[in-house]
Amino acid sequence: MARLMNIGFGNVVNTAKIVAVVSPEAAPIKRLVQNARQLGKVIDATQGKRTKSVIVTENDYIVLSALLPDTLGKRFCVNFEDAKGDADET
């Protein structure tokens, strides 16, 4: 079952497809985002705010979020614990 995680402003992403959540400040990440933009594989979920995290998905899509990577990491862990609890109940 797909678990969705809120990445800000009512936008959600499937946690099963997330490979990494990183800060956009490093040069390699900036290049990654630029290359994905050229390929049309960037989903901008910042609602016009400053990008604070970059979510890399397993199908090579890049999702930009206005929330900090720490915030998204905590939300991911909560979703993971909930999913683990659901599996234990069955």
KOLBA-225132 format. One record per atom (N, C-alpha, C, CB): z, y, x negated; residue in three letters. Coordinates in pm, whole numbers, padded with zeros to 5 digits, always signed. Glycine has a CB too. Layout:
% residues N
ZYXala/...
This chain:
% residues 90
+00000-00118-00084met/+00000+00000+00000met/+00000+00124-00089met/+00122+00000+00096met/-00080+00220-00055ala/-00093+00342-00134ala/+00030+00431-00116ala/-00221+00420-00095ala/+00082+00478-00226arg/+00193+00574-00226arg/+00135+00709-00262arg/+00308+00532-00325arg/+00161+00809-00181leu/+00111+00943-00206leu/+00223+01030-00260leu/+00052+01004-00079leu/+00189+01115-00359met/+00285+01205-00418met/+00237+01349-00397met/+00305+01174-00570met/+00328+01433-00348asn/+00296+01574-00326asn/+00282+01642-00462asn/+00406+01643-00240asn/+00168+01709-00485ile/+00145+01779-00611ile/+00143+01930-00591ile/+00014+01733-00674ile/+00192+01974-00476gly/+00204+02116-00449gly/+00110+02165-00341gly/+00180+02194-00573gly/+00160+02258-00261phe/+00082+02324-00155phe/+00023+02227-00054phe/-00029+02405-00217phe/+00095+02118-00029gly/+00050+02021+00070gly/-00055+01925+00020gly/-00001+02091+00189gly/-00088+01929-00107asn/-00186+01838-00166asn/-00114+01713-00217asn/-00265+01908-00282asn/-00178+01598-00200val/-00119+01472-00244val/-00219+01392-00327val/-00071+01390-00122val/-00164+01304-00409val/-00248+01216-00490val/-00191+01074-00482val/-00256+01266-00640val/-00280+00976-00491asn/-00241+00835-00487asn/-00176+00799-00620asn/-00365+00742-00458asn/-00048+00760-00618thr/+00024+00732-00742thr/-00030+00609-00815thr/+00171+00712-00712thr/-00096+00519-00744ala/-00151+00399-00808ala/-00269+00433-00899ala/-00195+00299-00702ala/-00328+00549-00882lys/-00446+00588-00960lys/-00412+00679-01079lys/-00546+00656-00871lys/-00286+00720-01092ile/-00247+00813-01199ile/-00234+00740-01332ile/-00115+00883-01164ile/-00299+00795-01434val/-00288+00743-01570val/-00189+00827-01649val/-00426+00740-01639val/-00197+00961-01634ala/-00110+01051-01710ala/-00095+01184-01639ala/-00165+01072-01851ala/+00020+01248-01664val/+00044+01386-01619val/+00082+01463-01744val/+00158+01394-01507val/-00002+01560-01782val/+00016+01630-01909val/+00010+01781-01890val/-00091+01586-02008val/+00060+01851-01990ser/+00055+01997-01992ser/-00086+02043-02030ser/+00161+02055-02091ser/-00134+02151-01971pro/-00271+02196-01998pro/-00285+02280-02126pro/-00321+02275-01882pro/-00178+02299-02202glu/-00179+02391-02316glu/-00249+02338-02439glu/-00039+02425-02351glu/-00248+02208-02464ala/-00306+02152-02585ala/-00458+02160-02583ala/-00260+02007-02603ala/-00515+02182-02700ala/-00661+02194-02712ala/-00735+02070-02664ala/-00698+02222-02857ala/-00689+01948-02694pro/-00762+01830-02643pro/-00764+01823-02490pro/-00700+01703-02698pro/-00655+01867-02428ile/-00650+01865-02281ile/-00744+01970-02225ile/-00505+01889-02231ile/-00749+02087-02290lys/-00843+02191-02246lys/-00987+02141-02254lys/-00826+02319-02332lys/-01020+02069-02362arg/-01155+02011-02376arg/-01180+01906-02269arg/-01173+01950-02516arg/-01079+01824-02241leu/-01090+01721-02138leu/-01122+01784-02002leu/-00960+01639-02129leu/-01050+01891-01968val/-01073+01960-01840val/-01212+02023-01838val/-00964+02067-01817val/-01251+02087-01948gln/-01383+02152-01956gln/-01495+02050-01938gln/-01399+02227-02091gln/-01484+01936-02007asn/-01586+01831-01994asn/-01592+01776-01852asn/-01559+01718-02093asn/-01476+01756-01791ala/-01471+01706-01653ala/-01531+01808-01556ala/-01326+01673-01613ala/-01508+01936-01583arg/-01568+02042-01500arg/-01720+02034-01502arg/-01521+02182-01547arg/-01775+02014-01621gln/-01920+02005-01635gln/-01977+01884-01560gln/-01958+01996-01783gln/-01897+01779-01552leu/-01940+01658-01480leu/-01909+01664-01330leu/-01875+01536-01541leu/-01840+01770-01287gly/-01802+01782-01146gly/-01689+01688-01108gly/-01921+01755-01059gly/-01601+01657-01203lys/-01491+01563-01178lys/-01354+01630-01185lys/-01496+01449-01279lys/-01348+01759-01154val/-01221+01831-01150val/-01187+01863-01005val/-01227+01960-01236val/-01065+01832-00967ile/-01013+01869-00836ile/-00904+01972-00860ile/-00958+01743-00756ile/-00927+02094-00816asp/-00833+02204-00838asp/-00741+02215-00716asp/-00907+02338-00864asp/-00615+02173-00735ala/-00516+02178-00627ala/-00412+02287-00653ala/-00447+02041-00612ala/-00451+02390-00727thr/-00356+02496-00764thr/-00347+02607-00661thr/-00395+02555-00897thr/-00439+02611-00566gln/-00443+02717-00465gln/-00448+02856-00529gln/-00321+02706-00372gln/-00517+02869-00641gly/-00533+02997-00708gly/-00420+03033-00803gly/-00546+03103-00606gly/-00320+02948-00813lys/-00208+02973-00905lys/-00246+02923-01045lys/-00077+02903-00854lys/-00159+02953-01140arg/-00181+02909-01278arg/-00164+02757-01288arg/-00082+02981-01374arg/-00253+02693-01362thr/-00244+02549-01383thr/-00129+02518-01478thr/-00377+02492-01439thr/-00035+02436-01431lys/+00080+02400-01514lys/+00079+02253-01552lys/+00209+02432-01443lys/-00003+02172-01483ser/-00014+02032-01522ser/-00153+01979-01489ser/+00094+01948-01453ser/-00191+01880-01566val/-00320+01814-01551val/-00291+01667-01524val/-00412+01834-01678val/-00344+01616-01413ile/-00325+01477-01376ile/-00455+01403-01405ile/-00284+01463-01225ile/-00446+01302-01489val/-00562+01220-01525val/-00557+01094-01441val/-00565+01187-01679val/-00667+01062-01374thr/-00670+00944-01289thr/-00754+00834-01354thr/-00726+00978-01150thr/-00738+00713-01307glu/-00807+00599-01368glu/-00958+00600-01346glu/-00750+00472-01315glu/-01006+00676-01248asn/-01151+00684-01225asn/-01211+00811-01286asn/-01180+00679-01075asn/-01145+00863-01390asp/-01193+00977-01470asp/-01197+01110-01396asp/-01329+00947-01520asp/-01127+01120-01285tyr/-01111+01250-01220tyr/-00991+01320-01279tyr/-01096+01234-01066tyr/-00998+01451-01284ile/-00891+01535-01335ile/-00842+01620-01218ile/-00938+01624-01457ile/-00711+01617-01192val/-00653+01696-01084val/-00564+01802-01147val/-00572+01606-00983val/-00587+01928-01111leu/-00507+02038-01163leu/-00399+02074-01061leu/-00595+02162-01195leu/-00277+02093-01111ser/-00164+02125-01023ser/-00089+02246-01076ser/-00069+02004-01010ser/-00029+02322-00984ala/+00051+02438-01021ala/+00197+02401-01045ala/+00042+02545-00912ala/+00231+02273-01034leu/+00367+02228-01060leu/+00378+02179-01204leu/+00408+02116-00961leu/+00498+02190-01260leu/+00522+02146-01398leu/+00513+01994-01409leu/+00659+02195-01446leu/+00472+01942-01526pro/+00467+01798-01544pro/+00602+01730-01521pro/+00418+01766-01683pro/+00712+01796-01559asp/+00845+01738-01535asp/+00871+01718-01386asp/+00954+01829-01594asp/+00833+01815-01306thr/+00851+01807-01161thr/+00771+01690-01104thr/+00809+01939-01092thr/+00646+01680-01147leu/+00561+01570-01099leu/+00614+01436-01147leu/+00416+01590-01144leu/+00664+01431-01270gly/+00720+01308-01323gly/+00839+01261-01242gly/+00762+01327-01467gly/+00925+01354-01203lys/+01041+01318-01120lys/+00996+01267-00983lys/+01135+01440-01102lys/+00896+01332-00926arg/+00845+01287-00796arg/+00782+01149-00807arg/+00743+01387-00741arg/+00714+01125-00919phe/+00653+00994-00942phe/+00761+00887-00951phe/+00567+00996-01071phe/+00867+00916-01022cys/+00977+00819-01036cys/+01042+00788-00902cys/+01083+00872-01134cys/+01059+00889-00819val/+01116+00868-00685val/+01024+00777-00604val/+01137+01004-00611val/+00892+00804-00610asn/+00796+00718-00539asn/+00801+00576-00593asn/+00654+00775-00551asn/+00813+00562-00724phe/+00817+00430-00787phe/+00942+00353-00742phe/+00815+00442-00940phe/+01056+00421-00740glu/+01181+00356-00697glu/+01173+00315-00550glu/+01302+00451-00719glu/+01113+00402-00467asp/+01096+00368-00325asp/+01008+00244-00309asp/+01035+00489-00247asp/+00901+00238-00386ala/+00808+00125-00378ala/+00877-00002-00426ala/+00681+00151-00461ala/+00958+00010-00529lys/+01030-00105-00582lys/+01130-00157-00479lys/+01103-00068-00711lys/+01197-00064-00411gly/+01292-00102-00307gly/+01224-00172-00191gly/+01367+00020-00257gly/+01104-00124-00154asp/+01029-00187-00046asp/+00989-00329-00084asp/+00904-00104-00012asp/+00952-00351-00211ala/+00910-00484-00255ala/+01028-00580-00254ala/+00849-00477-00396ala/+01148-00531-00285asp/+01266-00617-00285asp/+01305-00663-00145asp/+01382-00543-00349asp/+01271-00581-00044glu/+01308-00612+00093glu/+01220-00719+00154glu/+01301-00488+00177glu/+01099-00740+00100thr/+01009-00838+00161thr/+01023-00975+00102thr/+00868-00794+00146thr/
